[in-house]
């Protein structure tokens, strides 16, 4: 696999983690309202 493909894979992983954290945090914050 070439460098571009690896970068894309890494970006996707970061996005997945960020989305997970956002949903987790957003859920806790949204609970109060």
PDB file of N, H, CA, C and O in Angstrom:
ATOM      1  N   UNK A   1       0.851  -1.196   0.000  1.00  0.00           N
ATOM      2  CA  UNK A   1       0.000   0.000   0.000  1.00  0.00           C
ATOM      3  C   UNK A   1       0.888   1.248   0.000  1.00  0.00           C
ATOM      4  O   UNK A   1       1.905   1.296   0.692  1.00  0.00           O
ATOM      5  N   UNK A   2       0.499   2.237  -0.770  1.00  0.00           N
ATOM      6  H   UNK A   2      -0.327   2.198  -1.333  1.00  0.00           H
ATOM      7  CA  UNK A   2       1.353   3.423  -0.914  1.00  0.00           C
ATOM      8  C   UNK A   2       1.127   4.414   0.227  1.00  0.00           C
ATOM      9  O   UNK A   2       0.269   4.217   1.087  1.00  0.00           O
ATOM     10  N   UNK A   3       1.920   5.481   0.208  1.00  0.00           N
ATOM     11  H   UNK A   3       2.617   5.641  -0.491  1.00  0.00           H
ATOM     12  CA  UNK A   3       1.874   6.448   1.311  1.00  0.00           C
ATOM     13  C   UNK A   3       0.514   7.137   1.399  1.00  0.00           C
ATOM     14  O   UNK A   3      -0.012   7.349   2.492  1.00  0.00           O
ATOM     15  N   UNK A   4      -0.046   7.483   0.251  1.00  0.00           N
ATOM     16  H   UNK A   4       0.381   7.311  -0.637  1.00  0.00           H
ATOM     17  CA  UNK A   4      -1.341   8.159   0.230  1.00  0.00           C
ATOM     18  C   UNK A   4      -2.421   7.311   0.871  1.00  0.00           C
ATOM     19  O   UNK A   4      -3.276   7.814   1.600  1.00  0.00           O
ATOM     20  N   UNK A   5      -2.373   6.032   0.593  1.00  0.00           N
ATOM     21  H   UNK A   5      -1.679   5.623   0.001  1.00  0.00           H
ATOM     22  CA  UNK A   5      -3.386   5.128   1.142  1.00  0.00           C
ATOM     23  C   UNK A   5      -3.245   5.024   2.659  1.00  0.00           C
ATOM     24  O   UNK A   5      -4.233   4.970   3.391  1.00  0.00           O
ATOM     25  N   UNK A   6      -1.992   4.997   3.109  1.00  0.00           N
ATOM     26  H   UNK A   6      -1.190   5.041   2.514  1.00  0.00           H
ATOM     27  CA  UNK A   6      -1.748   4.892   4.543  1.00  0.00           C
ATOM     28  C   UNK A   6      -2.221   6.157   5.258  1.00  0.00           C
ATOM     29  O   UNK A   6      -2.821   6.085   6.330  1.00  0.00           O
ATOM     30  N   UNK A   7      -1.947   7.307   4.661  1.00  0.00           N
ATOM     31  H   UNK A   7      -1.459   7.365   3.790  1.00  0.00           H
ATOM     32  CA  UNK A   7      -2.384   8.580   5.239  1.00  0.00           C
ATOM     33  C   UNK A   7      -3.900   8.620   5.344  1.00  0.00           C
ATOM     34  O   UNK A   7      -4.454   9.060   6.351  1.00  0.00           O
ATOM     35  N   UNK A   8      -4.558   8.158   4.298  1.00  0.00           N
ATOM     36  H   UNK A   8      -4.108   7.801   3.480  1.00  0.00           H
ATOM     37  CA  UNK A   8      -6.017   8.159   4.263  1.00  0.00           C
ATOM     38  C   UNK A   8      -6.557   7.274   5.381  1.00  0.00           C
ATOM     39  O   UNK A   8      -7.538   7.616   6.041  1.00  0.00           O
ATOM     40  N   UNK A   9      -5.916   6.156   5.581  1.00  0.00           N
ATOM     41  H   UNK A   9      -5.118   5.879   5.045  1.00  0.00           H
ATOM     42  CA  UNK A   9      -6.341   5.216   6.600  1.00  0.00           C
ATOM     43  C   UNK A   9      -6.184   5.836   7.991  1.00  0.00           C
ATOM     44  O   UNK A   9      -7.039   5.672   8.861  1.00  0.00           O
ATOM     45  N   UNK A  10      -5.079   6.548   8.178  1.00  0.00           N
ATOM     46  H   UNK A  10      -4.384   6.681   7.471  1.00  0.00           H
ATOM     47  CA  UNK A  10      -4.795   7.184   9.466  1.00  0.00           C
ATOM     48  C   UNK A  10      -5.802   8.297   9.739  1.00  0.00           C
ATOM     49  O   UNK A  10      -6.307   8.440  10.853  1.00  0.00           O
ATOM     50  N   UNK A  11      -6.083   9.086   8.695  1.00  0.00           N
ATOM     51  H   UNK A  11      -5.673   8.971   7.790  1.00  0.00           H
ATOM     52  CA  UNK A  11      -7.068  10.169   8.831  1.00  0.00           C
ATOM     53  C   UNK A  11      -8.417   9.598   9.221  1.00  0.00           C
ATOM     54  O   UNK A  11      -9.124  10.166  10.054  1.00  0.00           O
ATOM     55  N   UNK A  12      -8.771   8.470   8.617  1.00  0.00           N
ATOM     56  H   UNK A  12      -8.197   8.009   7.941  1.00  0.00           H
ATOM     57  CA  UNK A  12     -10.066   7.844   8.879  1.00  0.00           C
ATOM     58  C   UNK A  12     -10.143   7.377  10.332  1.00  0.00           C
ATOM     59  O   UNK A  12     -11.180   7.480  10.986  1.00  0.00           O
ATOM     60  N   UNK A  13      -9.005   6.857  10.818  1.00  0.00           N
ATOM     61  H   UNK A  13      -8.162   6.773  10.286  1.00  0.00           H
ATOM     62  CA  UNK A  13      -8.956   6.381  12.199  1.00  0.00           C
ATOM     63  C   UNK A  13      -9.125   7.546  13.168  1.00  0.00           C
ATOM     64  O   UNK A  13      -9.862   7.453  14.150  1.00  0.00           O
ATOM     65  N   UNK A  14      -8.426   8.647  12.875  1.00  0.00           N
ATOM     66  H   UNK A  14      -7.827   8.722  12.078  1.00  0.00           H
ATOM     67  CA  UNK A  14      -8.528   9.836  13.728  1.00  0.00           C
ATOM     68  C   UNK A  14      -9.952  10.365  13.722  1.00  0.00           C
ATOM     69  O   UNK A  14     -10.484  10.767  14.757  1.00  0.00           O
ATOM     70  N   UNK A  15     -10.565  10.358  12.534  1.00  0.00           N
ATOM     71  H   UNK A  15     -10.133  10.031  11.694  1.00  0.00           H
ATOM     72  CA  UNK A  15     -11.938  10.856  12.399  1.00  0.00           C
ATOM     73  C   UNK A  15     -12.891   9.998  13.223  1.00  0.00           C
ATOM     74  O   UNK A  15     -13.806  10.508  13.870  1.00  0.00           O
ATOM     75  N   UNK A  16     -12.659   8.678  13.188  1.00  0.00           N
ATOM     76  H   UNK A  16     -11.916   8.264  12.663  1.00  0.00           H
ATOM     77  CA  UNK A  16     -13.496   7.747  13.931  1.00  0.00           C
ATOM     78  C   UNK A  16     -13.391   8.016  15.435  1.00  0.00           C
ATOM     79  O   UNK A  16     -14.393   8.041  16.149  1.00  0.00           O
ATOM     80  N   UNK A  17     -12.162   8.214  15.892  1.00  0.00           N
ATOM     81  H   UNK A  17     -11.348   8.194  15.312  1.00  0.00           H
ATOM     82  CA  UNK A  17     -11.942   8.485  17.320  1.00  0.00           C
ATOM     83  C   UNK A  17     -12.568   9.809  17.722  1.00  0.00           C
ATOM     84  O   UNK A  17     -13.178   9.928  18.785  1.00  0.00           O
ATOM     85  N   UNK A  18     -12.406  10.813  16.849  1.00  0.00           N
ATOM     86  H   UNK A  18     -11.910  10.716  15.986  1.00  0.00           H
ATOM     87  CA  UNK A  18     -12.939  12.143  17.142  1.00  0.00           C
ATOM     88  C   UNK A  18     -14.461  12.100  17.193  1.00  0.00           C
ATOM     89  O   UNK A  18     -15.080  12.726  18.053  1.00  0.00           O
ATOM     90  N   UNK A  19     -15.052  11.363  16.273  1.00  0.00           N
ATOM     91  H   UNK A  19     -14.549  10.855  15.574  1.00  0.00           H
ATOM     92  CA  UNK A  19     -16.504  11.245  16.219  1.00  0.00           C
ATOM     93  C   UNK A  19     -17.016  10.564  17.483  1.00  0.00           C
ATOM     94  O   UNK A  19     -18.026  10.968  18.057  1.00  0.00           O
ATOM     95  N   UNK A  20     -16.301   9.525  17.904  1.00  0.00           N
ATOM     96  H   UNK A  20     -15.480   9.196  17.437  1.00  0.00           H
ATOM     97  CA  UNK A  20     -16.684   8.787  19.101  1.00  0.00           C
ATOM     98  C   UNK A  20     -16.645   9.704  20.323  1.00  0.00           C
ATOM     99  O   UNK A  20     -17.569   9.717  21.136  1.00  0.00           O
ATOM    100  N   UNK A  21     -15.557  10.470  20.435  1.00  0.00           N
ATOM    101  H   UNK A  21     -14.807  10.459  19.774  1.00  0.00           H
ATOM    102  CA  UNK A  21     -15.394  11.383  21.570  1.00  0.00           C
ATOM    103  C   UNK A  21     -16.455  12.473  21.528  1.00  0.00           C
ATOM    104  O   UNK A  21     -16.984  12.882  22.561  1.00  0.00           O
ATOM    105  N   UNK A  22     -16.761  12.943  20.308  1.00  0.00           N
ATOM    106  H   UNK A  22     -16.331  12.611  19.468  1.00  0.00           H
ATOM    107  CA  UNK A  22     -17.748  14.009  20.160  1.00  0.00           C
ATOM    108  C   UNK A  22     -19.138  13.515  20.567  1.00  0.00           C
ATOM    109  O   UNK A  22     -19.883  14.215  21.253  1.00  0.00           O
ATOM    110  N   UNK A  23     -19.469  12.312  20.136  1.00  0.00           N
ATOM    111  H   UNK A  23     -18.864  11.743  19.579  1.00  0.00           H
ATOM    112  CA  UNK A  23     -20.784  11.759  20.471  1.00  0.00           C
ATOM    113  C   UNK A  23     -20.893  11.529  21.977  1.00  0.00           C
ATOM    114  O   UNK A  23     -21.936  11.777  22.582  1.00  0.00           O
ATOM    115  N   UNK A  24     -19.804  11.054  22.569  1.00  0.00           N
ATOM    116  H   UNK A  24     -18.957  10.852  22.078  1.00  0.00           H
ATOM    117  CA  UNK A  24     -19.778  10.789  24.001  1.00  0.00           C
ATOM    118  C   UNK A  24     -19.947  12.095  24.774  1.00  0.00           C
ATOM    119  O   UNK A  24     -20.791  12.194  25.665  1.00  0.00           O
ATOM    120  N   UNK A  25     -19.136  13.098  24.425  1.00  0.00           N
ATOM    121  H   UNK A  25     -18.450  13.018  23.701  1.00  0.00           H
ATOM    122  CA  UNK A  25     -19.184  14.386  25.103  1.00  0.00           C
ATOM    123  C   UNK A  25     -20.493  15.107  24.831  1.00  0.00           C
ATOM    124  O   UNK A  25     -21.076  15.705  25.736  1.00  0.00           O
ATOM    125  N   UNK A  26     -20.956  15.055  23.598  1.00  0.00           N
ATOM    126  H   UNK A  26     -20.483  14.570  22.862  1.00  0.00           H
ATOM    127  CA  UNK A  26     -22.188  15.731  23.224  1.00  0.00           C
ATOM    128  C   UNK A  26     -23.378  15.155  23.966  1.00  0.00           C
ATOM    129  O   UNK A  26     -24.303  15.878  24.336  1.00  0.00           O
ATOM    130  N   UNK A  27     -23.347  13.865  24.178  1.00  0.00           N
ATOM    131  H   UNK A  27     -22.595  13.278  23.877  1.00  0.00           H
ATOM    132  CA  UNK A  27     -24.446  13.205  24.867  1.00  0.00           C
ATOM    133  C   UNK A  27     -24.502  13.658  26.323  1.00  0.00           C
ATOM    134  O   UNK A  27     -25.580  13.913  26.860  1.00  0.00           O
ATOM    135  N   UNK A  28     -23.349  13.754  26.949  1.00  0.00           N
ATOM    136  H   UNK A  28     -22.473  13.547  26.513  1.00  0.00           H
ATOM    137  CA  UNK A  28     -23.291  14.176  28.351  1.00  0.00           C
ATOM    138  C   UNK A  28     -23.739  15.624  28.497  1.00  0.00           C
ATOM    139  O   UNK A  28     -24.458  15.968  29.435  1.00  0.00           O
ATOM    140  N   UNK A  29     -23.309  16.472  27.564  1.00  0.00           N
ATOM    141  H   UNK A  29     -22.724  16.193  26.802  1.00  0.00           H
ATOM    142  CA  UNK A  29     -23.676  17.888  27.617  1.00  0.00           C
ATOM    143  C   UNK A  29     -25.160  18.068  27.317  1.00  0.00           C
ATOM    144  O   UNK A  29     -25.841  18.863  27.965  1.00  0.00           O
ATOM    145  N   UNK A  30     -25.648  17.329  26.338  1.00  0.00           N
ATOM    146  H   UNK A  30     -25.094  16.683  25.812  1.00  0.00           H
ATOM    147  CA  UNK A  30     -27.036  17.458  25.914  1.00  0.00           C
ATOM    148  C   UNK A  30     -28.012  16.959  26.971  1.00  0.00           C
ATOM    149  O   UNK A  30     -29.186  17.328  26.952  1.00  0.00           O
ATOM    150  N   UNK A  31     -27.546  16.136  27.879  1.00  0.00           N
ATOM    151  H   UNK A  31     -26.592  15.836  27.895  1.00  0.00           H
ATOM    152  CA  UNK A  31     -28.405  15.575  28.913  1.00  0.00           C
ATOM    153  C   UNK A  31     -28.990  16.654  29.810  1.00  0.00           C
ATOM    154  O   UNK A  31     -30.136  16.548  30.249  1.00  0.00           O
ATOM    155  N   UNK A  32     -28.208  17.692  30.085  1.00  0.00           N
ATOM    156  H   UNK A  32     -27.278  17.778  29.729  1.00  0.00           H
ATOM    157  CA  UNK A  32     -28.642  18.745  31.008  1.00  0.00           C
ATOM    158  C   UNK A  32     -29.748  19.604  30.445  1.00  0.00           C
ATOM    159  O   UNK A  32     -30.540  20.173  31.198  1.00  0.00           O
ATOM    160  N   UNK A  33     -29.815  19.708  29.116  1.00  0.00           N
ATOM    161  H   UNK A  33     -29.172  19.246  28.504  1.00  0.00           H
ATOM    162  CA  UNK A  33     -30.809  20.612  28.515  1.00  0.00           C
ATOM    163  C   UNK A  33     -32.137  19.936  28.327  1.00  0.00           C
ATOM    164  O   UNK A  33     -33.080  20.555  27.835  1.00  0.00           O
TER     165      UNK A  33
END
